[in-house]
Amino acid sequence: SGQTINVDKREHIRVTPAIAGLPAAPATFFFGGSTMWGLGATDDTTIPAYYQALARETAVNYGESGWTAHQSLNEPTR
């Protein structure tokens, strides 16, 4: 946790600040690399946070800092 970047201690994902009155479900999940995670952005200026504010639907940020599309291609299927 910091002044501008926070990670949920239980789920280990980037925090998207809640908007009062929005229900937890349904939610839209966001996946991707550093851009989606919000490298260099405050919690309330990530792509999921903007989506949440515009769509008025809860967003969950599963982006991963440092993850690239190439790594996704190399990841073995399970």
Contacts in CASP RR format, 6 or more apart in sequence:
PFRMAT RR
TARGET T0000
AUTHOR 0000-0000-0000
METHOD contacts of the structure
MODEL  1
SGQTINVDKREHIRVTPAIAGLPAAPATFFFGGSTMWGLGATDDTTIPAY
YQALARETAVNYGESGWTAHQSLNEPTR
1 7 0 8 1.000
1 9 0 8 1.000
4 42 0 8 1.000
4 43 0 8 1.000
5 14 0 8 1.000
5 40 0 8 1.000
5 42 0 8 1.000
5 43 0 8 1.000
6 14 0 8 1.000
6 15 0 8 1.000
6 43 0 8 1.000
7 13 0 8 1.000
7 14 0 8 1.000
7 15 0 8 1.000
8 14 0 8 1.000
8 15 0 8 1.000
13 60 0 8 1.000
13 61 0 8 1.000
13 62 0 8 1.000
13 63 0 8 1.000
14 37 0 8 1.000
14 38 0 8 1.000
14 43 0 8 1.000
14 46 0 8 1.000
14 48 0 8 1.000
14 61 0 8 1.000
14 63 0 8 1.000
15 43 0 8 1.000
15 61 0 8 1.000
16 43 0 8 1.000
16 46 0 8 1.000
16 48 0 8 1.000
16 49 0 8 1.000
16 52 0 8 1.000
16 59 0 8 1.000
16 60 0 8 1.000
16 61 0 8 1.000
17 43 0 8 1.000
17 44 0 8 1.000
17 49 0 8 1.000
18 58 0 8 1.000
19 52 0 8 1.000
19 53 0 8 1.000
19 56 0 8 1.000
22 52 0 8 1.000
22 56 0 8 1.000
22 57 0 8 1.000
22 58 0 8 1.000
23 58 0 8 1.000
24 58 0 8 1.000
25 58 0 8 1.000
26 57 0 8 1.000
26 58 0 8 1.000
27 57 0 8 1.000
27 58 0 8 1.000
27 59 0 8 1.000
27 60 0 8 1.000
28 48 0 8 1.000
28 51 0 8 1.000
28 52 0 8 1.000
28 55 0 8 1.000
28 57 0 8 1.000
28 58 0 8 1.000
28 59 0 8 1.000
28 60 0 8 1.000
29 59 0 8 1.000
29 60 0 8 1.000
29 62 0 8 1.000
30 36 0 8 1.000
30 47 0 8 1.000
30 48 0 8 1.000
30 51 0 8 1.000
30 59 0 8 1.000
30 60 0 8 1.000
30 61 0 8 1.000
30 62 0 8 1.000
30 63 0 8 1.000
31 62 0 8 1.000
31 63 0 8 1.000
32 62 0 8 1.000
32 63 0 8 1.000
32 64 0 8 1.000
32 67 0 8 1.000
33 63 0 8 1.000
33 64 0 8 1.000
33 65 0 8 1.000
33 66 0 8 1.000
33 67 0 8 1.000
33 68 0 8 1.000
34 64 0 8 1.000
34 65 0 8 1.000
34 66 0 8 1.000
34 67 0 8 1.000
35 47 0 8 1.000
36 46 0 8 1.000
36 47 0 8 1.000
36 48 0 8 1.000
36 61 0 8 1.000
36 63 0 8 1.000
37 46 0 8 1.000
37 61 0 8 1.000
37 63 0 8 1.000
37 64 0 8 1.000
37 65 0 8 1.000
37 66 0 8 1.000
37 67 0 8 1.000
38 46 0 8 1.000
38 47 0 8 1.000
38 61 0 8 1.000
38 63 0 8 1.000
38 65 0 8 1.000
39 65 0 8 1.000
39 66 0 8 1.000
43 49 0 8 1.000
46 61 0 8 1.000
48 59 0 8 1.000
48 60 0 8 1.000
48 61 0 8 1.000
49 59 0 8 1.000
49 61 0 8 1.000
51 57 0 8 1.000
51 59 0 8 1.000
52 58 0 8 1.000
52 59 0 8 1.000
END
